[in-house]
Amino acid sequence: HIWARDFTCDGCEFGMVYVEIPDHIKGKGSNKQVVDLISVALCVGSVTAGFVNNGYKVNLVQPREWKGRKSKAQTDLELRAIVGPKIKEWTEHQKDAADLGLSVMRAIKAKKITG
């Protein structure tokens, strides 16, 4: 999941990107899982390189750093309040990316993350 945001504050502009990096695959992983993980890593590398080349600071976060802070039902209610009925059309991945962004914004507001 990737979340990006442009900011303008007091005449300065900067961008931030947060990229979820998956935890390692436990011993039960198959070759297909390893290939899938490598494919994701290559894709994320390409996407983040594009952000870095455009002046963004890229932050890598583990799922445990932002997931599980609230129930899935609470997340769905929050996203429905922001997005409206179209949220029904979103995949779980899209919801997770939006929730990652909301989590980062809450942390910034609480001054736990400083861009």
Contact map, one row per residue, 1 for C-alpha under 8 A:
1110000000000000001100000000000000000000000000000000000000000000000000000000000000000000000011011001000000000000000
1111000000000000111100000000000000000000000000000000000000000000000000000000000000000000000000001001000000000000000
1111100000000000111000000000000000000000000000000000000000000000000000000000000000000000000000001101100000000000000
0111110000000011110000000000000000000000000000000000000000000000000000000000000000000000000000000000100000000000000
0011111000000011100000000000000000000000000000000000000000000000000000000000000000000000000000000000000000000000000
0001111100001111000000000000000000000000000000000000000000000000000000000000000000000000000000000000000000000000000
0000111110001110000000000000000000000000000000000000000000000000000000000000000000000000000000000000000000000000000
0000011111111100000000000000000000000000000000000000000000000000000000000000000000000000000000000000000000000000000
0000001111111000000000000000000000000000000000000000000000000000000000000000000000000000000000000000000000000000000
0000000111110000000000000000000000000000000000000000000000000000000000000000000000000000000000000000000000000000000
0000000111111000000000000000000000000000000000000000000000000000000000000000000000000000000000000000000000000000000
0000000111111100000000000000000000000000000000000000000000000000000000000000000000000000000000000000000000000000000
0000011110111110000000000000000000000000000000000000000000000000000000000000000000000000000000000000000000000000000
0000011100011111000000000000000000000000000000000000001100000000000000000000000000000000000000000000000000000000000
0001111000001111100000000000000000000000000000000000001110000000000000000000000000000000000000000000000000000000000
0001110000000111110000000000000000000000000000000000000111100000000000000000000000000000000000000000000000000000001
0111100000000011111000000000000000000000000000000010000111100000000000000000000000000000000000000000000000000000000
0111000000000001111100000000000000000000000000000000000001111000000000000000000000000000000000000001100000000000000
1110000000000000111110000000000000000000000100000000000001111000000000000000000000000000000000000000000000000000000
1100000000000000011111000000000000000000000000000000000000011110000000000000000000000000000000000000000000000000000
0000000000000000001111100000000000000000000000000000000000011110000000000000000000000000000000000000000000000000000
0000000000000000000111110000000000000000000000000000000000000110000000000000000000000000000000000000000000000000000
0000000000000000000011111000000000000000000000000000000000000110000000000000000000000000000000000000000000000000000
0000000000000000000001111100000000000000000000000000000000000000000000000000000000000000000000000000000000000000000
0000000000000000000000111111100011000000000000000000000000000000000000000000000000000000000000000000000000000000000
0000000000000000000000011111100000000000000000000000000000000000000000000000000000000000000000000000000000000000000
0000000000000000000000001111100000000000000000000000000000000000000000000000000000000000000000000000000000000000000
0000000000000000000000001111110000000000000000000000000000000000000000000000000000000000000000000000000000000000000
0000000000000000000000001111111011000000000000000000000000000000000000000000000000000000000000000000000000000000000
0000000000000000000000000001111111000000000000000000000000000000000000000000000000000000000000000000000000000000000
0000000000000000000000000000111111100000000000000000000000000000000000000000000000000000000000000000000000000000000
0000000000000000000000000000011111110000000000000000000000000000000000000000000000000000000000000000000000000000000
0000000000000000000000001000111111111000000000000000000000000000000000000000000000000000000000000000000000000000000
0000000000000000000000001000111111111100000000000000000000000000000000000000000000000000000000000000000000000000000
0000000000000000000000000000001111111110000000000000000000000000000000000000000000000000000000000000000000000000000
0000000000000000000000000000000111111111000000000000000000000000000000000000000000000000000000000000000000000000000
0000000000000000000000000000000011111111100000000000000000000000000000000000000000000000000000000000000000000000000
0000000000000000000000000000000001111111110000000000000000000000000000000000000000000000000000000000000000000000000
0000000000000000000000000000000000111111111000000000000000000000000000000000000000000000000000000000000000000000000
0000000000000000000000000000000000011111111100000000000000000000000000000000000000000000000000000000000000000000000
0000000000000000000000000000000000001111111110000000000000000000000000000000000000000000000000000000000000000000000
0000000000000000000000000000000000000111111111000000000000000000000000000000000000000000000000000000000000000000000
0000000000000000000000000000000000000011111111100000000000000000000000000000000000000000000000000000000000000000000
0000000000000000001000000000000000000001111111110000000000000000000000000000000000000000000000000000000000000000000
0000000000000000000000000000000000000000111111111000000000000000000000000000000000000000000000000000000000000000000
0000000000000000000000000000000000000000011111111100000000000000000000000000000000000000000000000000000000000000000
0000000000000000000000000000000000000000001111111110000000000000000000000000000000000000000000000000000000000000000
0000000000000000000000000000000000000000000111111111000001000000000000000000000000000000000000000000000000000000000
0000000000000000000000000000000000000000000011111111100000000000000000000000000000000000000000000000000000000000000
0000000000000000000000000000000000000000000001111111110000000000000000000000000000000000000000000000000000000000000
0000000000000000100000000000000000000000000000111111111111000000000000000000000000000000000000000000000000000000000
0000000000000000000000000000000000000000000000011111111111000000000000000000000000000000000000000000000000000000000
0000000000000000000000000000000000000000000000001111111100000000000000000000000000000000000000000000000000000000000
0000000000000000000000000000000000000000000000000111111100000000000000000000000000000000000000000000000000000000000
0000000000000110000000000000000000000000000000000011111110000000000000000000000000000000000000000000000000000000000
0000000000000111100000000000000000000000000000000011111111000000000000000000000000000000000000000000000000000000000
0000000000000011100000000000000000000000000000000011001111100000000000000000000000000000000000000000000000000000001
0000000000000001111000000000000000000000000000010011000111110000000000000000000000000000000000000000000000000000000
0000000000000001111000000000000000000000000000000000000011111000000000000000000000000000000000000000000000000000000
0000000000000000011110000000000000000000000000000000000001111100000000000000000000000000000000000000000000000000000
0000000000000000011110000000000000000000000000000000000000111110100000000000000000000000000000000000000000000000000
0000000000000000000111100000000000000000000000000000000000011111110000000000000000000000000000000000000000000000000
0000000000000000000111100000000000000000000000000000000000001111111000000000000000000000000000000000000000000000000
0000000000000000000000000000000000000000000000000000000000000111111100000000000000000000000000000000000000000000000
0000000000000000000000000000000000000000000000000000000000001111111000000000000000000000000000000000000000000000000
0000000000000000000000000000000000000000000000000000000000000111111110000000000000000000000000000001001000000000000
0000000000000000000000000000000000000000000000000000000000000011111111000000000000000000000000000001000000000000000
0000000000000000000000000000000000000000000000000000000000000001011111100000000000000000000000000000000000000000000
0000000000000000000000000000000000000000000000000000000000000000011111100000000000000000000000000000000000000000000
0000000000000000000000000000000000000000000000000000000000000000001111110110000000000000000000000000000000000000000
0000000000000000000000000000000000000000000000000000000000000000000111111110000000000000000000000000000000000000000
0000000000000000000000000000000000000000000000000000000000000000000001111111000000000000000000000000000000000000000
0000000000000000000000000000000000000000000000000000000000000000000000111111100000000000000000000000000000000000000
0000000000000000000000000000000000000000000000000000000000000000000001111111110000000000000000000000000000000000000
0000000000000000000000000000000000000000000000000000000000000000000001111111111000000000000000000010000000000000000
0000000000000000000000000000000000000000000000000000000000000000000000011111111100000000000000000000000000000000000
0000000000000000000000000000000000000000000000000000000000000000000000001111111110000000000000000000000000000000000
0000000000000000000000000000000000000000000000000000000000000000000000000111111111000000000000000000000000000000000
0000000000000000000000000000000000000000000000000000000000000000000000000011111111110010000000100110000000000000000
0000000000000000000000000000000000000000000000000000000000000000000000000001111111111110000000000000000000000000000
0000000000000000000000000000000000000000000000000000000000000000000000000000111111110000000000000000000000000000000
0000000000000000000000000000000000000000000000000000000000000000000000000000011111110000000000000000000000000000000
0000000000000000000000000000000000000000000000000000000000000000000000000000001111111110000000000000000000000000000
0000000000000000000000000000000000000000000000000000000000000000000000000000001111111110000000000000000000000000000
0000000000000000000000000000000000000000000000000000000000000000000000000000000100111111000000000000000000000000000
0000000000000000000000000000000000000000000000000000000000000000000000000000000100111111110000000000000000000000000
0000000000000000000000000000000000000000000000000000000000000000000000000000001100111111110000000000000000000000000
0000000000000000000000000000000000000000000000000000000000000000000000000000000000001111110000000000000000000000000
0000000000000000000000000000000000000000000000000000000000000000000000000000000000000111111000000000000000000000000
0000000000000000000000000000000000000000000000000000000000000000000000000000000000000111111111100000000000000000000
0000000000000000000000000000000000000000000000000000000000000000000000000000000000000000111111100000000000000000000
0000000000000000000000000000000000000000000000000000000000000000000000000000000000000000011111110000000000000000000
1000000000000000000000000000000000000000000000000000000000000000000000000000000000000000011111111000000000000000000
1000000000000000000000000000000000000000000000000000000000000000000000000000000000000000011111111100000000000000000
0000000000000000000000000000000000000000000000000000000000000000000000000000001000000000011111111110000000000000000
1000000000000000000000000000000000000000000000000000000000000000000000000000000000000000000111111111000000000000000
1110000000000000000000000000000000000000000000000000000000000000000000000000000000000000000011111111100000000000000
0010000000000000000000000000000000000000000000000000000000000000000000000000001000000000000001111111110000000000000
0000000000000000000000000000000000000000000000000000000000000000000000000010001000000000000000111111111000000000000
1110000000000000010000000000000000000000000000000000000000000000011000000000000000000000000000011111111100000000000
0011000000000000010000000000000000000000000000000000000000000000000000000000000000000000000000001111111110000000000
0000000000000000000000000000000000000000000000000000000000000000000000000000000000000000000000000111111111000000000
0000000000000000000000000000000000000000000000000000000000000000010000000000000000000000000000000011111111100000000
0000000000000000000000000000000000000000000000000000000000000000000000000000000000000000000000000001111111110000100
0000000000000000000000000000000000000000000000000000000000000000000000000000000000000000000000000000111111111000000
0000000000000000000000000000000000000000000000000000000000000000000000000000000000000000000000000000011111111100000
0000000000000000000000000000000000000000000000000000000000000000000000000000000000000000000000000000001111111111100
0000000000000000000000000000000000000000000000000000000000000000000000000000000000000000000000000000000111111111111
0000000000000000000000000000000000000000000000000000000000000000000000000000000000000000000000000000000011111111000
0000000000000000000000000000000000000000000000000000000000000000000000000000000000000000000000000000000001111111100
0000000000000000000000000000000000000000000000000000000000000000000000000000000000000000000000000000000000111111110
0000000000000000000000000000000000000000000000000000000000000000000000000000000000000000000000000000000000111111110
0000000000000000000000000000000000000000000000000000000000000000000000000000000000000000000000000000000100110111111
0000000000000000000000000000000000000000000000000000000000000000000000000000000000000000000000000000000000010011111
0000000000000001000000000000000000000000000000000000000010000000000000000000000000000000000000000000000000010000111
